[in-house]
């Protein structure tokens, strides 16, 4: 999402959205070193248009990261009303592991040691994810669908470890999903069915 106060004209907003979508796909395919020229070409805009919206690679990466985190939070909000709190949490964890697996170095590239960009972005996005997951986990705890001692930070660490471990696998998404299923079995509450 844009953080500027002035709304964009409709055509400029379309360009912004297309650039953001192309950048997300490029990061998923090639990592954070994806070609800005290729991103502009895929978005159907010129390099000057890309740089008008995103003056640096860092600014573009921040927008991609923020957009993905907002999508995860929206998914958590949608799942918060699901009738099965345990299944809702598992569904969200699968979305988080997919997010982490497709980041391809995105989070690391936004670390504050580069001296560029918004140093609070990572903290803000992390807090948003913790809040969203925490609400789903609280419902799952209430339903005895997960072990009482499991915290949202535990789950996010496990998801992060799975994404890191499968980052270079030829079929990383499938392997990440398989490993997440093992983790989910380990965190289920005693009142849940086997399976």
N, C-alpha and C positions, 0 to 999 in steps of 0.2 A: 504494500500500500504506500502511496505517496504521503510524505509528511509535510509538503508545502501547504500554505494556508490558502493560496489562490487555486480555484478549481481549473482544470484544463479544459480547453475547447474539446469538443467531441472527437475531432480527428486526431488531436494530440493525445487524448486519452487512449484511443485505439492503438496508436503507435506505441505508447508506453506499455500497454498491456501485451502487445505482440512482442515487443523487445523482452519483457519480463518472461513470457512463455518460452521464447527461443533461448534465452539465457538459462532458464531452468532445465530445458532439454539438453543444452550443450554441457552444462555442469554435470548432469547425470551421465552423459556419454563420455566426456573427456576430462572431467575434473575442473578445478578452478582456473587452470591455464587455458581454457577454451578460447579460441580466437574471437576477439571482439568483432573483427570484420565478418567472420562467418555468422556470428550471432545477428549482426545487422542484416546480412544477406537473407538469412532464414526468416527474419522478422519482416522482410520486404521494405526496409528503410535504408537510408544512407548512413554512412559513418557519422556525419555531422548530426543527424537526428538522434542517433544513439548517444552521442556525447552531450547533446543538449539536455537530454533527460538524465543521463548518468555521466557526470564529468570525469569519473575515474572507474577503473576496474573494481576498486573497493566499494564504491557507491552502488554499482550494479550487483555485486555479490551480496551486499547487505540487503538490498531490496529482494533478491531471490530468497535469501535466508528468512527474512521477516515474513514474506508471503507464504512460505512453506510452514512456518510456525503458526501463523494465523489460521491456515487450513487445518492443521492438527488440532488446534484449540476449538475450531468450529465443529470438527468431527466429534470431539469429546462432548461438546454441548449437545449435539444431536443424540449421542448415545446415552446421555445422562437420563433420558426418559425411557430407555429401553426396559422392557419388562424383566429381563434377566441381567442383573448387575454383573455377574461373573462373566457372562458372554460379552457384555458391553465392554468390560475392561480388556478382555482378550482381544476383541476386535480392534480396540484403540491401540493396544500394544503392537499388533501386527502393522497398523498404519505408522506407528512410530519407528519400528524397525525398518520398514520400507523407506521412510523418510531418511533415516540415518544411513541406510545402505546406498541411497541415491545421492547423498550429499557429496561424495567423492572429494573429501578434503575441504568442503565448504566451511564447516565450523572452525577448523584449524586455521584457515586463511583469514579469518576475522578476529583472531586473537589480538589483544591490544599491543603486543610487542612490535607490531609493524609501524606504529606511530601514525597510521592512517585511520580514517573512518571514525565511527562512533564507538568509543570504548565501552559504553554501557549497553550496546546492542546485545552482546552475548548474554550478559546478566539478565537483561529484560526478557529476552526470548526464553531463556532457561526458566525464569520465574513463571512465565506464562504457561510453559509446558508442565512444570511442577504443580501449579494451581489446577490446571485442567485435569491432569492425571490423578491428582489428590482427591478431587471430587468423585471421580469414577471409582477410585480405590475405596473411599469411605463407604460408598453404596455397596461395594463388593464385600467389605468387612461386615457391614450390617447384615448382609444376607449369608454370612459365613461361607462365602465362595472362595475366600483366600485366607491363608494363615494369618492370625492376628498380629504377628510380629513383622509382617512384610510392610515396608514403607514404599512410598512412591519413589524415593531416591534409590532404594534397592532395585526396583523394577527398571528405572531409567539407566542405572549403571549396567545392569544385565543386558538391556537392549543395546546400549553403546558398545559393550564388549562383543556382542554377537555381530553387530555391524562391522566393527573393526576386524574381527576374525574372518569374516566372509568377504571383505572388500575386494580381494583379488581373485576370488573363486570364479571360474567361468560361468557358473550358474549361482551367483551369490545370493540372489533373491530367494531361490528355492531352498538353499542351504540355510539362510537366515531364518526362514519360516520353519524349517525342520528343527533347528536349535531352539527357537522360541517356543515351539510346542513342548520340548523337553523341559524348558524353564517353567512354563505354565503348569505342567504336571507337578513340579516341585513346590510351587507356591499355593496350590489349591488348598482350600480349607478342608478339615476332616469331614465336614458335612456334605461334600460334593461327591458326585458319582464318579467312578473310575471311567477312564476312556480317553 
